[in-house]
Amino acid sequence: MSAFDCSPCSSSPSWSATEGRFRPWAWTLLWALCLLPVSGWAVEEGQPRPATREELARYAWLPAQAVVRPLEAAVAPPEGYTRVSVVKGSFGAWLRGLPLRPDGTPVLSHQGGRILAPEDVRLAAVAELDVGTANLQQCADSVIRLHAEWLWASGKRERLAYRFTSGHLAEWLRYAEGDRARVSGSKVSWVRGAAPDASRASFRAWLDLVFTYAGTHSLESLKGRPSREAVRPGDFFVLGGSPGHAVLVLDVAANAAGKRVALLGQGFMPAQDFHVLSAGGDTGPWFPLEGEDVVTPFWKPFPWSSLRRF
């Protein structure tokens, strides 16, 4: 709902001011207010609102009429904790603005079936992120999807490249030029099979290809292995397997004593809405990072040796 009722803008000046006339400069100001974007005006922090133009550019999958809650505004850190600093423009900073659906939204599968009820104690929020109609965007795929969307929005598209479980590299620029993967068992070759196409639709098709042949083993093999002391938003925990599992570190907060907690998000099997997990307890949705492993509600504990970074 707009914070301004602009209907008077369509009528001629008829208001009286202290000097008996509505001044021309006031009409100019009123017209300017009518033309301002209304997203975020007169809306409580953390409540659903129309996405801003900047958000529509930063989170390119959003439809033009999306109503969202940015993660940072919707989920406050526990009492006594403050969010750790992040580099402007980084993956972690981008994740803090991740658009969420309204409170009370269930987690749905790619087929529309209910996976988690809104009141499930393990669920904190659901991301406003399409999952597609195929059973592809699962746990590792969701981590890859969000990282790829950040690179896309940041203009770093030359860095869009992820490995299949076989170890073969799938590069977006090569796909955009028309090359296609020919997969035979564990062997992959790239051949020119289409006209060049660097569109958004082509990008999504490339991501589905990555989702088909990448997985937890692909992420587990990454060389970026930060220490527990260095964990930051954008890192992820992964245990490879068939099945394995991966959860993304969406945010980190710390208190004066140096104790840290994290917001964690996941996709899962079958392909379903990416959602923010809830730890419950004294820290609400935030998961303690002080133990020898990180315990989440849907998988066995993640040891710190499973922490990875793109």
Secondary structure, 3 states (H helix, E strand, C coil): CCCCCCHHHHCCCCCCCCCCCCCHHHHHHHHHHHHCCCCCCCCCCCCCEECCHHHHHHCCCCCCCCEEEEHHHHCCCCCCEEECCCCCCCHHHHHHCCEECCCCCCEEECCCCEEECCCCCCEEEEECCCCCCCCCCCHHHHHHHHHHHHHHHCCCHHHCEEECCCCCEEEHHHHHCCEEEEEECCEEEEEECCCCCCCHHHHHHHHHHHHHHCCHHHHHCCCCCCCHHHCCCCCEEEECCCCCEEEEEEEEEEECCCCEEEEEEECCCCCECCEEECCCHHHCCCEECCCCEECCCCCCCEEHHHEECC
